[in-house]
Amino acid sequence: MQHEPPPAQVRLSETLIDKTFPADFRWVRRTVQETVDVLSRDCAVRPEDIDTIQIILAEALNNVVEHAYPEDSKGDVTLMIRRRRGALMCEIKDRGRPMPNGRVPVGNHPSAKTDDGPMPEGGYGWFLIRELVRDLIYDRKNGENVLFMTFAGSGRPGP
């Protein structure tokens, strides 16, 4: 009697990053760099996608530190990145202040014309994030902010 080989195992989801850290700009820099290192070294993400992911994470995580935990209030941030069906999915959680109006800001397009001075603060990061991600979903439940993003074009299937 001949036995059939078992069907190939298909991993639908694989956690690549799962880190909780203090809501502090130094920790954001460290976490973004560690994430970039892991995705570059261990996950075969293309260099051009790594650059995009680095920008998105820096913008989103710095927004948590600056706006969810303002004026030196303390708290933690959790970053989780999973590979799912060939895409990289990101989840950022915090217990800070909710987003204004309970949704992700639209963001402002930086105008082509600027004065000789520096560009003013004003939501350019959210505009950039919206342009660079495939999916962007915000939710607040039980005092926790949860931001889901899918990085466009970045998730090659795992080995």
GROMACS elastic network, one bead per residue, 0.5 to 0.9 nm:
[ bonds ]
;  ai    aj funct       b0    kb
    3     6     6  0.89160   500
    4     7     6  0.87166   500
    5     8     6  0.86181   500
    6     9     6  0.84761   500
    7    10     6  0.89343   500
   11    14     6  0.68881   500
   11    84     6  0.80580   500
   11    85     6  0.80716   500
   11   158     6  0.86607   500
   12    83     6  0.80327   500
   12    84     6  0.54811   500
   12    85     6  0.56838   500
   12    86     6  0.87309   500
   13    82     6  0.64214   500
   13    83     6  0.56090   500
   13    85     6  0.69111   500
   14    81     6  0.86332   500
   14    82     6  0.53578   500
   14    83     6  0.51628   500
   14    84     6  0.65112   500
   14   158     6  0.85567   500
   15    18     6  0.70766   500
   15    80     6  0.73555   500
   15    81     6  0.61025   500
   15    83     6  0.64478   500
   15    84     6  0.87236   500
   16    35     6  0.88309   500
   16    38     6  0.79183   500
   16    39     6  0.79325   500
   16    42     6  0.89510   500
   16    43     6  0.82045   500
   16    80     6  0.75259   500
   16    81     6  0.55680   500
   16    82     6  0.53835   500
   16    83     6  0.69485   500
   17    35     6  0.69909   500
   17    38     6  0.81192   500
   17    39     6  0.89144   500
   17    79     6  0.70359   500
   17    80     6  0.51301   500
   17    82     6  0.69599   500
   18    78     6  0.72356   500
   18    79     6  0.57868   500
   18    81     6  0.66848   500
   18    82     6  0.87155   500
   19    31     6  0.81224   500
   19    77     6  0.82151   500
   19    78     6  0.55878   500
   19    79     6  0.53450   500
   19    80     6  0.64935   500
   20    76     6  0.65154   500
   20    77     6  0.55031   500
   20    79     6  0.63520   500
   20    80     6  0.86817   500
   20    93     6  0.89893   500
   21    24     6  0.82652   500
   21    27     6  0.66744   500
   21    28     6  0.82050   500
   21    31     6  0.80944   500
   21    75     6  0.86356   500
   21    76     6  0.54762   500
   21    77     6  0.54858   500
   21    78     6  0.64747   500
   21    79     6  0.84154   500
   22    25     6  0.89023   500
   22    27     6  0.65337   500
   22    28     6  0.84760   500
   22    65     6  0.89770   500
   22    74     6  0.75061   500
   22    75     6  0.60118   500
   22    77     6  0.61728   500
   22    78     6  0.88574   500
   23    26     6  0.87478   500
   23    27     6  0.70006   500
   23    28     6  0.74559   500
   23    61     6  0.84594   500
   23    62     6  0.86495   500
   23    64     6  0.73392   500
   23    65     6  0.51847   500
   23    66     6  0.87653   500
   23    68     6  0.89922   500
   23    69     6  0.71381   500
   23    73     6  0.87040   500
   23    74     6  0.67077   500
   23    75     6  0.56032   500
   23    76     6  0.50609   500
   23    77     6  0.57456   500
   23    94     6  0.86344   500
   24    27     6  0.53039   500
   24    28     6  0.63287   500
   24    29     6  0.89149   500
   24    62     6  0.82512   500
   24    65     6  0.59068   500
   24    66     6  0.86566   500
   24    69     6  0.89697   500
   24    72     6  0.86214   500
   24    74     6  0.84789   500
   24    75     6  0.87677   500
   24    76     6  0.86101   500
   25    29     6  0.63501   500
   25    30     6  0.86921   500
   25    61     6  0.84563   500
   25    62     6  0.65122   500
   25    65     6  0.66770   500
   25    66     6  0.84805   500
   26    29     6  0.52271   500
   26    30     6  0.62912   500
   26    31     6  0.86087   500
   27    31     6  0.59070   500
   27    32     6  0.84066   500
   28    31     6  0.51113   500
   28    32     6  0.59903   500
   28    33     6  0.84776   500
   28    57     6  0.86609   500
   28    58     6  0.70282   500
   28    61     6  0.63152   500
   28    62     6  0.67202   500
   28    65     6  0.83510   500
   29    32     6  0.52857   500
   29    33     6  0.61843   500
   29    34     6  0.86301   500
   29    58     6  0.73302   500
   29    62     6  0.88588   500
   30    33     6  0.52293   500
   30    34     6  0.61505   500
   30    35     6  0.85739   500
   31    34     6  0.50703   500
   31    35     6  0.60224   500
   31    36     6  0.85157   500
   31    79     6  0.86447   500
   32    35     6  0.50889   500
   32    36     6  0.61248   500
   32    37     6  0.85814   500
   32    53     6  0.89867   500
   32    54     6  0.64415   500
   32    57     6  0.65128   500
   32    58     6  0.65171   500
   32    61     6  0.86759   500
   33    36     6  0.50899   500
   33    37     6  0.61266   500
   33    38     6  0.86834   500
   33    54     6  0.78753   500
   34    37     6  0.50461   500
   34    38     6  0.62363   500
   34    39     6  0.86400   500
   35    38     6  0.51806   500
   35    39     6  0.61078   500
   35    40     6  0.84292   500
   35    54     6  0.83095   500
   35    81     6  0.88803   500
   36    39     6  0.51972   500
   36    40     6  0.59237   500
   36    41     6  0.83581   500
   36    50     6  0.64115   500
   36    51     6  0.83700   500
   36    53     6  0.78066   500
   36    54     6  0.66042   500
   37    40     6  0.52070   500
   37    41     6  0.58734   500
   37    42     6  0.80236   500
   38    41     6  0.52619   500
   38    42     6  0.53814   500
   38    43     6  0.68532   500
   39    42     6  0.56544   500
   39    44     6  0.66626   500
   39    45     6  0.58873   500
   39    46     6  0.89299   500
   39    50     6  0.73526   500
   40    43     6  0.60380   500
   40    44     6  0.58084   500
   40    45     6  0.55783   500
   40    46     6  0.73364   500
   40    47     6  0.72180   500
   40    50     6  0.69245   500
   41    44     6  0.65141   500
   41    45     6  0.81950   500
   42    45     6  0.83527   500
   43   155     6  0.84997   500
   43   156     6  0.79745   500
   43   157     6  0.88588   500
   43   158     6  0.70710   500
   43   159     6  0.87552   500
   44    47     6  0.88516   500
   44   155     6  0.86442   500
   44   156     6  0.71831   500
   44   158     6  0.82740   500
   45    48     6  0.84638   500
   45    49     6  0.65594   500
   45    50     6  0.64953   500
   45   154     6  0.61501   500
   45   155     6  0.66775   500
   45   156     6  0.66671   500
   46    49     6  0.52577   500
   46    50     6  0.62425   500
   46    51     6  0.89041   500
   46   154     6  0.70739   500
   46   155     6  0.89332   500
   46   156     6  0.86550   500
   47    51     6  0.63909   500
   47    52     6  0.88145   500
   48    51     6  0.52866   500
   48    52     6  0.65638   500
   48    53     6  0.88357   500
   48   154     6  0.89181   500
   49    52     6  0.50630   500
   49    53     6  0.61121   500
   49    54     6  0.85051   500
   49   151     6  0.84318   500
   49   152     6  0.83119   500
   49   153     6  0.71815   500
   49   154     6  0.55479   500
   49   155     6  0.89489   500
   50    53     6  0.50634   500
   50    54     6  0.60413   500
   50    55     6  0.86810   500
   50   154     6  0.78595   500
   51    54     6  0.51198   500
   51    55     6  0.64012   500
   51    56     6  0.87973   500
   52    55     6  0.52266   500
   52    56     6  0.62746   500
   52    57     6  0.86635   500
   52   132     6  0.71216   500
   52   133     6  0.89820   500
   52   151     6  0.84680   500
   53    56     6  0.50925   500
   53    57     6  0.60167   500
   53    58     6  0.84081   500
   53   132     6  0.85014   500
   53   133     6  0.88248   500
   53   151     6  0.70001   500
   53   154     6  0.83626   500
   54    57     6  0.53074   500
   54    58     6  0.60289   500
   54    59     6  0.85506   500
   55    58     6  0.52511   500
   55    59     6  0.61525   500
   55    60     6  0.86104   500
   55   128     6  0.86836   500
   55   129     6  0.81530   500
   56    59     6  0.52810   500
   56    60     6  0.61005   500
   56    61     6  0.84530   500
   56   125     6  0.83004   500
   56   128     6  0.77188   500
   56   129     6  0.55911   500
   56   132     6  0.73624   500
   56   133     6  0.79760   500
   56   151     6  0.87539   500
   57    60     6  0.51892   500
   57    61     6  0.57887   500
   57    62     6  0.81057   500
   57   129     6  0.87886   500
   58    61     6  0.54163   500
   58    62     6  0.58074   500
   58    63     6  0.83580   500
   59    62     6  0.53517   500
   59    63     6  0.61480   500
   59    64     6  0.88664   500
   59   125     6  0.57516   500
   59   126     6  0.76912   500
   59   128     6  0.85241   500
   59   129     6  0.74364   500
   60    63     6  0.51634   500
   60    64     6  0.65584   500
   60    92     6  0.83768   500
   60   125     6  0.77387   500
   60   126     6  0.79019   500
   60   129     6  0.77180   500
   60   147     6  0.88990   500
   61    64     6  0.51023   500
   61    65     6  0.65164   500
   61    66     6  0.86981   500
   61    77     6  0.81160   500
   61    79     6  0.87828   500
   61    92     6  0.78587   500
   62    65     6  0.51118   500
   62    66     6  0.60342   500
   62    67     6  0.83681   500
   63    66     6  0.50552   500
   63    67     6  0.56314   500
   63    68     6  0.72940   500
   63   125     6  0.84605   500
   64    67     6  0.54523   500
   64    69     6  0.66104   500
   64    70     6  0.87050   500
   64    77     6  0.78396   500
   64    94     6  0.75548   500
   64    96     6  0.77379   500
   64    97     6  0.88493   500
   65    68     6  0.59930   500
   65    69     6  0.53162   500
   65    70     6  0.68023   500
   65    72     6  0.88263   500
   65    75     6  0.88775   500
   65    77     6  0.84913   500
   65    96     6  0.88057   500
   66    69     6  0.60528   500
   66    70     6  0.53325   500
   66    71     6  0.80214   500
   66    72     6  0.88728   500
   67    70     6  0.52345   500
   67    71     6  0.88242   500
   67    96     6  0.81634   500
   67    97     6  0.72573   500
   67    98     6  0.88070   500
   67    99     6  0.82924   500
   68    73     6  0.88907   500
   68    94     6  0.77832   500
   68    95     6  0.77719   500
   68    98     6  0.66262   500
   68    99     6  0.76177   500
   68   145     6  0.88721   500
   69    72     6  0.67553   500
   69    73     6  0.52165   500
   69    74     6  0.64924   500
   69    75     6  0.69002   500
   69    95     6  0.86000   500
   69    96     6  0.53941   500
   69    97     6  0.66889   500
   70    73     6  0.58023   500
   70    74     6  0.86286   500
   70    96     6  0.86683   500
   70    97     6  0.85827   500
   73    96     6  0.87889   500
   74    96     6  0.87107   500
   75    94     6  0.75343   500
   75    95     6  0.69833   500
   75    96     6  0.70110   500
   76    93     6  0.84527   500
   76    94     6  0.61575   500
   76    95     6  0.73233   500
   76    96     6  0.84731   500
   77    92     6  0.69974   500
   77    93     6  0.57008   500
   77    95     6  0.78189   500
   77    96     6  0.89898   500
   78    91     6  0.78907   500
   78    92     6  0.55881   500
   78    93     6  0.50437   500
   78    94     6  0.65252   500
   79    90     6  0.72731   500
   79    91     6  0.59054   500
   79    93     6  0.67215   500
   80    89     6  0.81893   500
   80    90     6  0.57505   500
   80    91     6  0.51316   500
   80    92     6  0.64983   500
   80    93     6  0.86136   500
   81    88     6  0.66408   500
   81    89     6  0.55435   500
   81    91     6  0.63673   500
   81    92     6  0.87893   500
   82    87     6  0.81312   500
   82    88     6  0.56945   500
   82    89     6  0.52141   500
   82    90     6  0.65340   500
   82    91     6  0.85149   500
   83    86     6  0.62280   500
   83    87     6  0.55253   500
   83    89     6  0.61851   500
   83    90     6  0.89079   500
   83   155     6  0.64767   500
   83   156     6  0.83458   500
   83   157     6  0.77358   500
   83   158     6  0.77919   500
   84    87     6  0.53109   500
   84    88     6  0.63506   500
   84    89     6  0.69469   500
   84   155     6  0.79652   500
   84   157     6  0.82615   500
   85    88     6  0.84684   500
   85   155     6  0.81555   500
   85   156     6  0.87073   500
   85   157     6  0.69206   500
   86   154     6  0.81537   500
   86   156     6  0.50530   500
   86   158     6  0.73983   500
   87   150     6  0.69934   500
   87   151     6  0.70250   500
   87   152     6  0.75915   500
   87   153     6  0.72593   500
   87   154     6  0.62719   500
   87   156     6  0.66740   500
   87   157     6  0.75859   500
   88   149     6  0.85394   500
   88   150     6  0.58742   500
   88   151     6  0.56314   500
   88   152     6  0.79724   500
   88   153     6  0.84862   500
   88   154     6  0.62153   500
   88   156     6  0.82423   500
   89   135     6  0.89640   500
   89   148     6  0.72563   500
   89   149     6  0.58305   500
   89   151     6  0.63408   500
   89   155     6  0.84545   500
   90   147     6  0.79512   500
   90   148     6  0.56685   500
   90   149     6  0.50555   500
   90   150     6  0.60885   500
   90   151     6  0.75529   500
   91   146     6  0.67654   500
   91   147     6  0.55783   500
   91   149     6  0.65042   500
   91   150     6  0.88769   500
   92   145     6  0.79262   500
   92   146     6  0.57131   500
   92   147     6  0.51212   500
   92   148     6  0.66637   500
   92   149     6  0.86108   500
   93   144     6  0.67331   500
   93   145     6  0.54638   500
   93   147     6  0.65080   500
   93   148     6  0.89721   500
   94    97     6  0.85953   500
   94   143     6  0.87046   500
   94   144     6  0.56807   500
   94   145     6  0.52810   500
   94   146     6  0.68920   500
   95    98     6  0.82448   500
   95   143     6  0.59232   500
   95   145     6  0.60236   500
   95   146     6  0.89626   500
   96   143     6  0.78533   500
   96   144     6  0.71743   500
   96   145     6  0.71962   500
   97   100     6  0.88269   500
   97   143     6  0.84133   500
   97   144     6  0.85945   500
   97   145     6  0.79423   500
   98   101     6  0.82606   500
   98   102     6  0.64952   500
   98   103     6  0.85310   500
   98   140     6  0.70558   500
   98   143     6  0.81258   500
   98   144     6  0.79423   500
   98   145     6  0.63222   500
   99   102     6  0.51801   500
   99   103     6  0.58162   500
   99   104     6  0.64655   500
   99   105     6  0.77808   500
   99   138     6  0.86276   500
   99   140     6  0.86404   500
   99   145     6  0.79665   500
  100   103     6  0.63631   500
  100   104     6  0.75983   500
  100   105     6  0.73879   500
  101   104     6  0.83414   500
  101   105     6  0.86057   500
  102   138     6  0.79949   500
  102   139     6  0.75985   500
  102   140     6  0.74885   500
  103   106     6  0.88055   500
  103   137     6  0.84233   500
  103   138     6  0.61439   500
  103   139     6  0.75558   500
  104   107     6  0.86007   500
  104   126     6  0.78098   500
  104   136     6  0.82912   500
  104   137     6  0.77168   500
  104   138     6  0.62920   500
  104   147     6  0.86661   500
  105   108     6  0.89453   500
  105   123     6  0.74536   500
  105   126     6  0.64335   500
  105   127     6  0.83281   500
  106   123     6  0.77425   500
  106   126     6  0.63936   500
  106   127     6  0.63542   500
  106   130     6  0.79409   500
  107   122     6  0.74936   500
  107   124     6  0.55179   500
  107   125     6  0.68340   500
  107   128     6  0.78028   500
  107   129     6  0.88147   500
  107   130     6  0.81910   500
  108   111     6  0.86235   500
  108   122     6  0.66724   500
  108   123     6  0.53131   500
  108   124     6  0.51315   500
  108   125     6  0.82048   500
  108   126     6  0.74944   500
  108   127     6  0.56536   500
  108   128     6  0.87925   500
  109   112     6  0.89721   500
  109   123     6  0.82218   500
  109   124     6  0.61728   500
  109   127     6  0.61704   500
  109   128     6  0.82421   500
  110   113     6  0.84962   500
  110   114     6  0.87403   500
  110   119     6  0.83062   500
  110   122     6  0.89252   500
  110   123     6  0.89864   500
  110   124     6  0.63321   500
  110   127     6  0.85974   500
  111   114     6  0.67531   500
  114   117     6  0.75586   500
  114   118     6  0.81797   500
  114   119     6  0.70101   500
  115   118     6  0.75716   500
  115   119     6  0.79495   500
  116   119     6  0.88424   500
  117   120     6  0.87025   500
  119   122     6  0.88091   500
  121   124     6  0.76036   500
  122   125     6  0.82101   500
  123   126     6  0.54767   500
  123   127     6  0.66267   500
  123   128     6  0.88314   500
  124   127     6  0.50704   500
  124   128     6  0.61747   500
  124   129     6  0.86449   500
  125   128     6  0.50237   500
  125   129     6  0.60955   500
  125   130     6  0.85760   500
  126   130     6  0.60482   500
  126   131     6  0.84922   500
  127   130     6  0.52643   500
  127   131     6  0.62941   500
  127   132     6  0.88216   500
  128   131     6  0.51139   500
  128   132     6  0.62605   500
  128   133     6  0.87951   500
  129   132     6  0.51822   500
  129   133     6  0.61085   500
  129   136     6  0.85822   500
  130   133     6  0.57314   500
  130   134     6  0.79050   500
  130   135     6  0.81825   500
  130   136     6  0.71508   500
  131   134     6  0.81389   500
  132   151     6  0.73375   500
  132   152     6  0.68850   500
  133   136     6  0.68563   500
  133   149     6  0.64968   500
  133   150     6  0.58399   500
  133   152     6  0.52833   500
  133   153     6  0.89783   500
  134   149     6  0.71920   500
  134   150     6  0.53519   500
  134   151     6  0.58099   500
  134   153     6  0.84092   500
  135   148     6  0.74857   500
  135   149     6  0.52057   500
  135   150     6  0.50127   500
  135   151     6  0.74801   500
  135   152     6  0.81032   500
  136   147     6  0.72485   500
  136   148     6  0.56947   500
  136   150     6  0.69392   500
  137   146     6  0.81689   500
  137   147     6  0.57951   500
  137   148     6  0.50377   500
  137   149     6  0.65445   500
  138   145     6  0.73373   500
  138   146     6  0.57356   500
  138   148     6  0.63319   500
  138   149     6  0.88936   500
  139   144     6  0.81902   500
  139   145     6  0.60078   500
  139   146     6  0.52185   500
  139   147     6  0.65630   500
  139   148     6  0.84890   500
  140   143     6  0.64978   500
  140   144     6  0.53644   500
  140   146     6  0.60462   500
  140   147     6  0.87461   500
  141   144     6  0.53520   500
  141   145     6  0.68426   500
  141   146     6  0.80180   500
  142   145     6  0.86738   500
  150   154     6  0.88460   500
  151   154     6  0.58999   500
  151   155     6  0.76047   500
  152   155     6  0.79385   500
  153   156     6  0.81192   500
  155   158     6  0.83611   500
